[in-house]
Amino acid sequence: MQGFRNITNQSAPFASFVSYLCHSRLIGFICVISVFIIFSLMSQKPATIKEIAKRLNVSVSTVSRALHNHPSIGLRTKMQVQKLAEELNYEPNQAAISFKQGKTMTIGVILPNLREEFFSTAINGIEDMAIQNQYTVLIGQSRDDAEREKKLVDTMRKHRVDGLLVSLSKSTQAYEHFEALKKYGIPVVFFDRVPNLPEAYTVSCDLKDSSVKLVDWLVSQGHTRIGFIKGPETMLASQERLNGYQEALKKNKLPEIPDYIVQTNLEKEQTQAAIRQLLSLKERPTAIIAFNDYITLDAIKFSRELGLKINKDIFFVSYANLPVTSYLDDPPLASVEQFPYEQAETATGILLQLINQREDEIARKKVVMSGKVVPNTAYGKPRP
C-alpha cells in the first residue's frame, strides 16, 4: 500500500480512477489489474540509444551515427535505426548532448521591464533567433534597479547560461558584474540601453541622429520653440538624445534656451514636475520632445489636467513609436521608430557567434541602427 500511495501522489488522475474502482462494487481483481497498469505506465522510460542498439544487435556508435544521418552508415541500417527510434518514441537526451558539447543551450536575457511594449517586442526577436538555433531563453527583469540587475547576473551564471543579452537598468553606473562573467567564459551583448565601454558588444539606435531628425521635422511643421524632456543622467541614451537636440537647434539657427530643457527619472511624479516646469514658462514651448512614448503619455495626461488641448495648445513628439499610442484620441505628432525587434534579433545573432567562438565573423562590435521619424498621419501640418 505504501507503493500505491507513492503512485497516487505522483499521478492524481490515475489515483482517482483506482480509488473509484477499489471502492466500487466491481470485483476485486479489477482493482489489482488497474494498479498493475499504473505501475507499468509509471515505470515506462524514454527509449535510449543503448536500447535501440541492443534490439538491432548493433553498436551504440552505429545507432548514434544513423540517427545523425552520418554518411558512413548504410542506407538499410540507417532506415532500421530511425524506424525503431520512431516506434519507441526516442528523443535525444539534451542533458547528455549539452554535457558533451560543454553547453547548456540556454541564453540569459536581462531587461528593465517587460510591461514596456518596447521590451516585449524585443523578446520576440530574441526568441525567434534562439529557437532557430535550438536555444532556450531564460528571462529576468531588473525593474530599473542596479542591485537587482547584479543579482540576476549572478543567477544567470549559476544557471550556466551560455551567453547573456542585456538592456541596462536606468541606475546602472558600474559594470563589474558583467565583466566578471569573462572568467566563466560567458559572453555578453548589450542592446538598446548600452554602456559606454569600448570593448563591449552593443546594438543600439542612433539616438543623437534621431533627435536631429525630430527637431528638423518639427521645424518643417512650423515650430521654433521646442522643449526637451531628457532622462536620467546615468543613461548614455539621455546624453545622446540631448546632444542631437542641441546640434539640431544650431543647425536650424534656433537659440538654445536652458529653461526649455528639463529632466525626469522616468517616474510619473518627476515627469509631471518636468512638464509643469515647461508649461509654466511665460513663453512656453509650442512643441516638446519627450524621452520616450511612455513619458509622452504621462505628459499628455498632465497637460490635459492643466486644461490644455493636445495637438492644439501643445504638441508632443517622442521616441519608440509604440503601437499603443495609435489608440489615443490625441497621440503624439510623431515618434522615432527604434526597431526593437531588429535590435534584439541582431544582438542575439552576435551572441550566438560569440558562444560558438566565431568572433572573426562579427563585422562590428558596435552596431548602430538609424532611427526613423514616423509622423502620425491623422494630422495635417499643425499651426503653432
One Martini backbone bead per residue (centre of mass of N, CA, C, O) as a GRO file, in nm:
protein
  384
    1MET     BB    1   0.054   0.065  -0.016
    2GLN     BB    2   0.292   0.255  -0.024
    3GLY     BB    3   0.327   0.240  -0.329
    4PHE     BB    4   0.046   0.349  -0.396
    5ARG     BB    5   0.080   0.627  -0.261
    6ASN     BB    6   0.308   0.724  -0.440
    7ILE     BB    7   0.148   0.721  -0.702
    8THR     BB    8  -0.081   0.915  -0.624
    9ASN     BB    9   0.110   1.158  -0.586
   10GLN     BB   10   0.202   1.157  -0.895
   11SER     BB   11  -0.111   1.064  -0.999
   12ALA     BB   12  -0.418   1.181  -0.972
   13PRO     BB   13  -0.592   1.056  -1.199
   14PHE     BB   14  -0.521   0.760  -1.136
   15ALA     BB   15  -0.604   0.760  -0.839
   16SER     BB   16  -0.903   0.814  -0.883
   17PHE     BB   17  -0.959   0.563  -1.050
   18VAL     BB   18  -0.871   0.350  -0.839
   19SER     BB   19  -1.054   0.439  -0.607
   20TYR     BB   20  -1.314   0.378  -0.751
   21LEU     BB   21  -1.270   0.077  -0.796
   22CYS     BB   22  -1.213  -0.005  -0.490
   23HIS     BB   23  -1.511   0.127  -0.392
   24SER     BB   24  -1.658  -0.049  -0.554
   25ARG     BB   25  -1.844  -0.341  -0.674
   26LEU     BB   26  -1.621  -0.441  -0.810
   27ILE     BB   27  -1.413  -0.666  -0.865
   28GLY     BB   28  -1.098  -0.700  -0.726
   29PHE     BB   29  -0.914  -0.761  -0.981
   30ILE     BB   30  -0.944  -0.480  -1.114
   31CYS     BB   31  -0.775  -0.325  -0.910
   32VAL     BB   32  -0.515  -0.482  -0.959
   33ILE     BB   33  -0.491  -0.421  -1.261
   34SER     BB   34  -0.480  -0.114  -1.236
   35VAL     BB   35  -0.220  -0.100  -1.075
   36PHE     BB   36  -0.047  -0.242  -1.287
   37ILE     BB   37  -0.087  -0.031  -1.509
   38ILE     BB   38   0.036   0.203  -1.356
   39PHE     BB   39   0.314   0.084  -1.314
   40SER     BB   40   0.376   0.061  -1.615
   41LEU     BB   41   0.346   0.362  -1.690
   42MET     BB   42   0.548   0.479  -1.471
   43SER     BB   43   0.803   0.290  -1.574
   44GLN     BB   44   0.828   0.431  -1.825
   45LYS     BB   45   1.093   0.497  -2.049
   46PRO     BB   46   1.289   0.640  -2.243
   47ALA     BB   47   1.447   0.576  -2.508
   48THR     BB   48   1.764   0.447  -2.596
   49ILE     BB   49   2.044   0.382  -2.767
   50LYS     BB   50   2.102   0.112  -2.628
   51GLU     BB   51   1.828  -0.022  -2.689
   52ILE     BB   52   1.845  -0.005  -2.995
   53ALA     BB   53   2.112  -0.163  -3.022
   54LYS     BB   54   2.012  -0.426  -2.890
   55ARG     BB   55   1.773  -0.489  -3.087
   56LEU     BB   56   1.980  -0.469  -3.354
   57ASN     BB   57   2.273  -0.562  -3.300
   58VAL     BB   58   2.438  -0.294  -3.240
   59SER     BB   59   2.610  -0.022  -3.200
   60VAL     BB   60   2.597   0.280  -3.052
   61SER     BB   61   2.751   0.437  -3.275
   62THR     BB   62   2.567   0.350  -3.506
   63VAL     BB   63   2.308   0.481  -3.401
   64SER     BB   64   2.413   0.769  -3.380
   65ARG     BB   65   2.485   0.800  -3.681
   66ALA     BB   66   2.206   0.730  -3.798
   67LEU     BB   67   2.052   0.968  -3.656
   68HIS     BB   68   2.273   1.172  -3.817
   69ASN     BB   69   2.329   1.083  -4.114
   70HIS     BB   70   2.580   0.926  -4.161
   71PRO     BB   71   2.774   0.825  -4.436
   72SER     BB   72   2.892   0.547  -4.297
   73ILE     BB   73   2.593   0.461  -4.314
   74GLY     BB   74   2.377   0.258  -4.424
   75LEU     BB   75   2.062   0.269  -4.541
   76ARG     BB   76   1.937   0.025  -4.396
   77THR     BB   77   2.036   0.085  -4.111
   78LYS     BB   78   1.921   0.369  -4.092
   79MET     BB   79   1.620   0.286  -4.125
   80GLN     BB   80   1.603   0.096  -3.883
   81VAL     BB   81   1.679   0.293  -3.662
   82GLN     BB   82   1.464   0.516  -3.724
   83LYS     BB   83   1.215   0.336  -3.696
   84LEU     BB   84   1.259   0.244  -3.400
   85ALA     BB   85   1.278   0.523  -3.276
   86GLU     BB   86   0.985   0.598  -3.349
   87GLU     BB   87   0.841   0.362  -3.201
   88LEU     BB   88   0.993   0.450  -2.913
   89ASN     BB   89   1.008   0.758  -2.883
   90TYR     BB   90   1.272   0.888  -2.944
   91GLU     BB   91   1.492   1.111  -2.755
   92PRO     BB   92   1.720   1.324  -2.709
   93ASN     BB   93   1.966   1.388  -2.470
   94GLN     BB   94   2.020   1.701  -2.376
   95ALA     BB   95   2.215   1.670  -2.138
   96ALA     BB   96   2.427   1.502  -2.289
   97ILE     BB   97   2.482   1.702  -2.516
   98SER     BB   98   2.569   1.938  -2.336
   99PHE     BB   99   2.804   1.793  -2.201
  100LYS     BB  100   2.963   1.733  -2.462
  101GLN     BB  101   2.964   2.050  -2.558
  102GLY     BB  102   2.963   2.254  -2.307
  103LYS     BB  103   2.641   2.312  -2.299
  104THR     BB  104   2.295   2.443  -2.237
  105MET     BB  105   2.128   2.602  -2.451
  106THR     BB  106   2.134   2.896  -2.297
  107ILE     BB  107   1.980   3.218  -2.273
  108GLY     BB  108   2.025   3.521  -2.125
  109VAL     BB  109   1.786   3.780  -2.001
  110ILE     BB  110   1.808   4.141  -1.935
  111LEU     BB  111   1.547   4.359  -1.831
  112PRO     BB  112   1.370   4.615  -1.709
  113ASN     BB  113   1.059   4.577  -1.858
  114LEU     BB  114   0.783   4.392  -1.983
  115ARG     BB  115   0.559   4.615  -1.988
  116GLU     BB  116   0.715   4.717  -2.213
  117GLU     BB  117   0.671   4.702  -2.547
  118PHE     BB  118   0.960   4.715  -2.641
  119PHE     BB  119   1.057   4.450  -2.480
  120SER     BB  120   0.846   4.249  -2.585
  121THR     BB  121   0.945   4.277  -2.876
  122ALA     BB  122   1.237   4.191  -2.828
  123ILE     BB  123   1.174   3.900  -2.737
  124ASN     BB  124   1.084   3.802  -3.011
  125GLY     BB  125   1.363   3.827  -3.145
  126ILE     BB  126   1.512   3.637  -2.953
  127GLU     BB  127   1.339   3.378  -2.978
  128ASP     BB  128   1.354   3.335  -3.281
  129MET     BB  129   1.664   3.300  -3.291
  130ALA     BB  130   1.693   3.079  -3.078
  131ILE     BB  131   1.509   2.858  -3.202
  132GLN     BB  132   1.667   2.831  -3.470
  133ASN     BB  133   1.926   2.738  -3.259
  134GLN     BB  134   1.828   2.559  -3.010
  135TYR     BB  135   1.738   2.772  -2.788
  136THR     BB  136   1.700   2.885  -2.464
  137VAL     BB  137   1.511   3.123  -2.261
  138LEU     BB  138   1.620   3.340  -1.993
  139ILE     BB  139   1.427   3.562  -1.786
  140GLY     BB  140   1.494   3.900  -1.657
  141GLN     BB  141   1.408   4.169  -1.421
  142SER     BB  142   1.531   4.478  -1.300
  143ARG     BB  143   1.346   4.731  -1.263
  144ASP     BB  144   1.567   4.961  -1.260
  145ASP     BB  145   1.777   4.786  -1.073
  146ALA     BB  146   2.105   4.741  -1.006
  147GLU     BB  147   2.095   4.520  -0.781
  148ARG     BB  148   1.910   4.328  -0.929
  149GLU     BB  149   2.092   4.292  -1.172
  150LYS     BB  150   2.325   4.152  -1.021
  151LYS     BB  151   2.160   3.906  -0.927
  152LEU     BB  152   2.086   3.808  -1.210
  153VAL     BB  153   2.369   3.752  -1.309
  154ASP     BB  154   2.428   3.535  -1.095
  155THR     BB  155   2.195   3.350  -1.171
  156MET     BB  156   2.282   3.295  -1.460
  157ARG     BB  157   2.551   3.168  -1.389
  158LYS     BB  158   2.433   2.931  -1.214
  159HIS     BB  159   2.265   2.834  -1.483
  160ARG     BB  160   2.470   2.818  -1.724
  161VAL     BB  161   2.483   3.018  -1.932
  162ASP     BB  162   2.619   3.087  -2.252
  163GLY     BB  163   2.470   3.375  -2.250
  164LEU     BB  164   2.418   3.748  -2.257
  165LEU     BB  165   2.139   3.969  -2.255
  166VAL     BB  166   2.135   4.342  -2.237
  167SER     BB  167   1.934   4.593  -2.070
  168LEU     BB  168   1.979   4.850  -1.890
  169SER     BB  169   1.949   5.012  -1.620
  170LYS     BB  170   1.902   5.341  -1.514
  171SER     BB  171   2.123   5.288  -1.252
  172THR     BB  172   2.366   5.201  -1.411
  173GLN     BB  173   2.737   5.260  -1.345
  174ALA     BB  174   2.844   4.966  -1.321
  175TYR     BB  175   3.033   4.659  -1.475
  176GLU     BB  176   3.156   4.419  -1.304
  177HIS     BB  177   2.931   4.196  -1.329
  178PHE     BB  178   2.998   4.154  -1.634
  179GLU     BB  179   3.311   4.120  -1.636
  180ALA     BB  180   3.311   3.857  -1.451
  181LEU     BB  181   3.214   3.655  -1.688
  182LYS     BB  182   3.481   3.596  -1.836
  183LYS     BB  183   3.595   3.364  -1.640
  184TYR     BB  184   3.332   3.180  -1.747
  185GLY     BB  185   3.273   3.220  -2.060
  186ILE     BB  186   3.050   3.469  -2.070
  187PRO     BB  187   2.893   3.634  -2.296
  188VAL     BB  188   2.813   3.986  -2.383
  189VAL     BB  189   2.515   4.162  -2.499
  190PHE     BB  190   2.408   4.480  -2.587
  191PHE     BB  191   2.087   4.664  -2.587
  192ASP     BB  192   1.988   4.989  -2.632
  193ARG     BB  193   2.093   4.984  -2.328
  194VAL     BB  194   2.415   5.103  -2.322
  195PRO     BB  195   2.745   5.109  -2.272
  196ASN     BB  196   3.054   5.307  -2.235
  197LEU     BB  197   3.230   5.055  -2.386
  198PRO     BB  198   3.474   4.967  -2.604
  199GLU     BB  199   3.452   4.629  -2.561
  200ALA     BB  200   3.160   4.622  -2.614
  201TYR     BB  201   2.876   4.463  -2.720
  202THR     BB  202   2.654   4.648  -2.944
  203VAL     BB  203   2.298   4.747  -2.981
  204SER     BB  204   2.162   5.039  -3.149
  205CYS     BB  205   2.031   5.356  -3.163
  206ASP     BB  206   2.052   5.667  -3.323
  207LEU     BB  207   1.977   5.925  -3.110
  208LYS     BB  208   2.108   6.174  -3.214
  209ASP     BB  209   1.994   6.164  -3.503
  210SER     BB  210   1.696   6.147  -3.411
  211SER     BB  211   1.686   6.431  -3.286
  212VAL     BB  212   1.747   6.585  -3.539
  213LYS     BB  213   1.498   6.483  -3.694
  214LEU     BB  214   1.283   6.595  -3.501
  215VAL     BB  215   1.355   6.893  -3.524
  216ASP     BB  216   1.331   6.916  -3.827
  217TRP     BB  217   1.032   6.836  -3.837
  218LEU     BB  218   0.920   7.063  -3.656
  219VAL     BB  219   1.020   7.294  -3.833
  220SER     BB  220   0.852   7.200  -4.085
  221GLN     BB  221   0.580   7.260  -3.897
  222GLY     BB  222   0.661   7.559  -3.746
  223HIS     BB  223   0.864   7.516  -3.517
  224THR     BB  224   1.076   7.710  -3.258
  225ARG     BB  225   0.959   7.611  -2.975
  226ILE     BB  226   1.159   7.361  -2.814
  227GLY     BB  227   1.128   7.112  -2.600
  228PHE     BB  228   1.303   6.902  -2.335
  229ILE     BB  229   1.292   6.560  -2.218
  230LYS     BB  230   1.503   6.408  -2.015
  231GLY     BB  231   1.687   6.170  -1.870
  232PRO     BB  232   1.895   6.008  -1.700
  233GLU     BB  233   2.234   6.052  -1.648
  234THR     BB  234   2.310   5.735  -1.645
  235MET     BB  235   2.217   5.748  -1.943
  236LEU     BB  236   2.338   5.749  -2.255
  237ALA     BB  237   2.071   5.820  -2.408
  238SER     BB  238   2.029   6.101  -2.287
  239GLN     BB  239   2.281   6.241  -2.412
  240GLU     BB  240   2.224   6.175  -2.707
  241ARG     BB  241   1.961   6.328  -2.732
  242LEU     BB  242   2.069   6.606  -2.643
  243ASN     BB  243   2.288   6.642  -2.857
  244GLY     BB  244   2.090   6.643  -3.097
  245TYR     BB  245   1.920   6.883  -3.011
  246GLN     BB  246   2.151   7.094  -3.005
  247GLU     BB  247   2.246   7.054  -3.297
  248ALA     BB  248   1.970   7.125  -3.434
  249LEU     BB  249   1.946   7.414  -3.340
  250LYS     BB  250   2.195   7.515  -3.490
  251LYS     BB  251   2.115   7.419  -3.773
  252ASN     BB  252   1.830   7.607  -3.739
  253LYS     BB  253   1.890   7.874  -3.585
  254LEU     BB  254   1.835   7.815  -3.276
  255PRO     BB  255   1.789   7.877  -2.959
  256GLU     BB  256   1.924   7.789  -2.645
  257ILE     BB  257   1.701   7.716  -2.379
  258PRO     BB  258   1.739   7.615  -2.064
  259ASP     BB  259   1.425   7.603  -1.977
  260TYR     BB  260   1.365   7.376  -2.212
  261ILE     BB  261   1.535   7.187  -2.015
  262VAL     BB  262   1.437   6.877  -1.878
  263GLN     BB  263   1.381   6.627  -1.611
  264THR     BB  264   1.367   6.260  -1.574
  265ASN     BB  265   1.344   5.931  -1.401
  266LEU     BB  266   1.060   5.794  -1.525
  267GLU     BB  267   0.871   5.903  -1.324
  268LYS     BB  268   0.569   6.043  -1.288
  269GLU     BB  269   0.636   6.279  -1.093
  270GLN     BB  270   0.877   6.396  -1.259
  271THR     BB  271   0.722   6.443  -1.517
  272GLN     BB  272   0.522   6.645  -1.403
  273ALA     BB  273   0.736   6.852  -1.313
  274ALA     BB  274   0.855   6.899  -1.596
  275ILE     BB  275   0.593   6.993  -1.744
  276ARG     BB  276   0.528   7.223  -1.551
  277GLN     BB  277   0.784   7.387  -1.607
  278LEU     BB  278   0.724   7.438  -1.910
  279LEU     BB  279   0.414   7.547  -1.887
  280SER     BB  280   0.498   7.800  -1.686
  281LEU     BB  281   0.608   7.958  -1.894
  282LYS     BB  282   0.569   8.249  -2.047
  283GLU     BB  283   0.733   8.114  -2.301
  284ARG     BB  284   0.635   7.848  -2.423
  285PRO     BB  285   0.635   7.575  -2.578
  286THR     BB  286   0.488   7.419  -2.868
  287ALA     BB  287   0.703   7.184  -2.841
  288ILE     BB  288   0.777   6.837  -2.729
  289ILE     BB  289   1.048   6.634  -2.635
  290ALA     BB  290   1.038   6.307  -2.537
  291PHE     BB  291   1.205   6.035  -2.424
  292ASN     BB  292   0.924   5.872  -2.451
  293ASP     BB  293   0.611   5.742  -2.483
  294TYR     BB  294   0.557   5.719  -2.176
  295ILE     BB  295   0.619   6.013  -2.111
  296THR     BB  296   0.408   6.126  -2.302
  297LEU     BB  297   0.157   6.012  -2.163
  298ASP     BB  298   0.199   6.171  -1.901
  299ALA     BB  299   0.213   6.454  -2.030
  300ILE     BB  300  -0.068   6.453  -2.157
  301LYS     BB  301  -0.233   6.411  -1.901
  302PHE     BB  302  -0.131   6.667  -1.750
  303SER     BB  303  -0.209   6.877  -1.963
  304ARG     BB  304  -0.509   6.825  -1.942
  305GLU     BB  305  -0.535   6.900  -1.638
  306LEU     BB  306  -0.450   7.208  -1.727
  307GLY     BB  307  -0.642   7.259  -2.002
  308LEU     BB  308  -0.505   7.139  -2.246
  309LYS     BB  309  -0.477   7.097  -2.595
  310ILE     BB  310  -0.397   6.850  -2.789
  311ASN     BB  311  -0.272   6.960  -3.089
  312LYS     BB  312  -0.303   7.291  -3.013
  313ASP     BB  313  -0.148   7.398  -2.750
  314ILE     BB  314   0.017   7.120  -2.761
  315PHE     BB  315   0.313   6.933  -2.862
  316PHE     BB  316   0.423   6.589  -2.940
  317VAL     BB  317   0.728   6.405  -2.927
  318SER     BB  318   0.921   6.091  -2.984
  319TYR     BB  319   1.016   5.759  -2.867
  320ALA     BB  320   0.949   5.412  -3.027
  321ASN     BB  321   0.668   5.372  -3.167
  322LEU     BB  322   0.412   5.277  -3.020
  323PRO     BB  323   0.111   5.126  -3.084
  324VAL     BB  324  -0.059   5.238  -2.841
  325THR     BB  325  -0.082   5.542  -2.946
  326SER     BB  326  -0.309   5.482  -3.168
  327TYR     BB  327  -0.548   5.479  -2.932
  328LEU     BB  328  -0.545   5.770  -2.917
  329ASP     BB  329  -0.700   6.067  -2.961
  330ASP     BB  330  -0.404   6.224  -2.886
  331PRO     BB  331  -0.135   6.173  -3.027
  332PRO     BB  332   0.156   6.197  -3.123
  333LEU     BB  333   0.288   6.342  -3.400
  334ALA     BB  334   0.563   6.179  -3.336
  335SER     BB  335   0.801   5.898  -3.386
  336VAL     BB  336   1.072   5.695  -3.314
  337GLU     BB  337   1.199   5.429  -3.476
  338GLN     BB  338   1.397   5.156  -3.304
  339PHE     BB  339   1.379   4.855  -3.359
  340PRO     BB  340   1.355   4.610  -3.137
  341TYR     BB  341   1.359   4.347  -3.295
  342GLU     BB  342   1.623   4.398  -3.457
  343GLN     BB  343   1.808   4.448  -3.224
  344ALA     BB  344   1.768   4.173  -3.077
  345GLU     BB  345   1.834   3.986  -3.314
  346THR     BB  346   2.122   4.089  -3.360
  347ALA     BB  347   2.230   4.035  -3.074
  348THR     BB  348   2.181   3.729  -3.082
  349GLY     BB  349   2.365   3.667  -3.321
  350ILE     BB  350   2.625   3.762  -3.183
  351LEU     BB  351   2.613   3.576  -2.937
  352LEU     BB  352   2.627   3.307  -3.096
  353GLN     BB  353   2.906   3.365  -3.212
  354LEU     BB  354   3.050   3.377  -2.938
  355ILE     BB  355   2.972   3.097  -2.832
  356ASN     BB  356   3.102   2.967  -3.115
  357GLN     BB  357   3.372   3.113  -3.176
  358ARG     BB  358   3.298   3.364  -3.419
  359GLU     BB  359   3.439   3.656  -3.413
  360ASP     BB  360   3.545   3.686  -3.714
  361GLU     BB  361   3.230   3.729  -3.820
  362ILE     BB  362   3.226   4.003  -3.681
  363ALA     BB  363   3.208   4.316  -3.808
  364ARG     BB  364   3.084   4.458  -3.534
  365LYS     BB  365   3.068   4.578  -3.209
  366LYS     BB  366   2.906   4.835  -3.322
  367VAL     BB  367   2.562   4.857  -3.360
  368VAL     BB  368   2.395   5.113  -3.563
  369MET     BB  369   2.078   5.229  -3.591
  370SER     BB  370   1.849   5.393  -3.778
  371GLY     BB  371   1.622   5.617  -3.726
  372LYS     BB  372   1.255   5.684  -3.762
  373VAL     BB  373   1.032   5.915  -3.855
  374VAL     BB  374   0.681   5.889  -3.744
  375PRO     BB  375   0.411   6.016  -3.850
  376ASN     BB  376   0.091   6.121  -3.785
  377THR     BB  377  -0.166   6.085  -4.022
  378ALA     BB  378  -0.407   6.240  -3.866
  379TYR     BB  379  -0.222   6.488  -3.933
  380GLY     BB  380  -0.151   6.776  -4.029
  381LYS     BB  381  -0.028   7.078  -4.048
  382PRO     BB  382   0.056   7.255  -3.790
  383ARG     BB  383  -0.031   7.555  -3.592
  384PRO     BB  384   0.156   7.734  -3.352
   0.00000   0.00000   0.00000
